Each structure stands twice: as C-alpha cells, then as structure tokens.
Amino acid sequence: MRKPLVLVPACVRQIGEHPYHAAQMKYVEAVTLGADCAPVILPALGDGLDLETMLAVCDGIMLTGSASNVHPSYYEQTVYNPALPQDLARDATVLPLIRAAVKRGIPVIAICRGFQEMNVALGGSLHQAVQEVTGKMDHREDPALPLEEQYGPAHPVFLTAGGVLARILGDVAQIAVNSLHGQGIDRLAHGIAVEAVAADGLVEAFSVPASPGFALALQWHPEWRITENPVSMRMFAAFGQACRAYQVAHERRA
C-alpha cells in the first residue's frame, strides 16, 4: 500500500530577486520521519488553487509555522505592528483548506502559525502581541541565541485530563515545550476543545471534536529535531496513523 499523501502548504518567500513557494525542511521531515507519510508541498495559490482536486488526493494536511502572521482582517482587527510580515497568499490558500478538511474529516496537524490559522479559520481571534496582554508571559524566542537554544525547552504546558493530546502521550499531566511565538489565541473558535495551556492560561493546544477526523493544533514546535524527542514522535505517529486510516477508508469508498 502506498504511503498516505500529506499536503504541506507553502509560504510565499522572497529569496534573492525571485519569489518562491517554500516550506522548511524540518516540517517535511516531520511528515516523513514522524508520521511515516509522503509530503507534498502545496503552493500558495489562493483562489487559483483547485481545492477539490487537492482534497480528493490527500490523506492528511500539516500546517506549518512561519515568520508571517495571519492577516488580522480575518478576525475583524487592523494590523497592530506593520513591521511584522504578512503572507496574504498563504492566508487565502490555507483558511478555506482548513474549513474543508475539518468538515470532511481529513486528518490535520497544525503547528504555530498553523495553530493560529486553524483558530481563525473556524471563527476565533488572536492576540497580535501576547507579551503586551496583562497577565501573559512573553512567549517569544531570543533571536540572538543559537537555534538550539531558541528551540530548547522554554516552559511547561498543562494537558487537559482525558483529552486527545493527553491520551496520545499516555495520560501525562504536563510536558515541557519550546516557545517561539508573539501571537496567540484570544477568542477560541466555537467547537474547539482546549488540550493544553501554559502557566499564564494561554491556550497551547486544541482539538476539534466536531470534525469526524483527527484535528490537533499545537502552538509550540514539535517538528524541531523530531527524532530526538519521543513526545513529538508520539504526536506525529498518531497523526500518521490517522492518515493511514483515512487512506484506507477513502480507497474503500473509491
């Protein structure tokens, strides 16, 4: 049997004089090494994307992190800091993709920007500068540090007892995570279930019980050096298993 095909939506990046559709290697490797699936990078074509074709051929979707932020017009706010990067092509591609995938039960795992995209796509809103919200920690990394330290453990998150993530990880109460984000969930979308929170109450993981398939979103970066982190491997293994189950069911329907 072929490996499940997982879409990895690209960002639009200017590299030198030319724009590229790009996805970082660590996300692609998380799909191959963690989920044991076949990744396909999906260009950020917005309205030009044949959404139905992509949904018909894929067995899962992984939403990556990015330096860019979801444009706040999608949750009825104006841009707070114009210096921060945007990616309107990715927004236009991924937000409808999320809604369609969740409705159909296509397995989804979302990381950092992807976590925020899922909340916005389903009707929620974001804090555009978490560090300026009363009572919240500064969840940003120190860019002056080496990458190994930026992606090192930063703080614990506390898992919802009996939740999807807790069950995947063997009913543990908390885990240590890295933290490399300036934005975060303000208003949760309707129907989302909180799976983990930070000590300051910021939502760090959620699932979508209304979806007929696997739908798990994580604010931290489990993809970083994934084979060295047993917790991350368990999360991606669960995603991969969901993709294989979806593949089998889909092929039986065909």
Secondary structure as UniProt FT lines:
FT   STRAND          5..9
FT   STRAND          11..15
FT   TURN            16..17
FT   STRAND          18..22
FT   HELIX           25..29
FT   HELIX           30..34
FT   STRAND          38..42
FT   HELIX           46..48
FT   HELIX           51..57
FT   STRAND          60..63
FT   HELIX           72..75
FT   TURN            82..83
FT   HELIX           88..104
FT   STRAND          108..111
FT   HELIX           113..121
FT   TURN            122..123
FT   STRAND          126..127
FT   HELIX           130..132
FT   TURN            134..135
FT   TURN            143..144
FT   HELIX           147..150
FT   STRAND          155..159
FT   TURN            161..162
FT   HELIX           164..168
FT   TURN            169..170
FT   STRAND          174..177
FT   STRAND          184..185
FT   TURN            190..191
FT   STRAND          193..198
FT   TURN            199..200
FT   STRAND          203..207
FT   TURN            209..210
FT   STRAND          215..218
FT   TURN            222..225
FT   HELIX           226..228
FT   HELIX           230..253
//
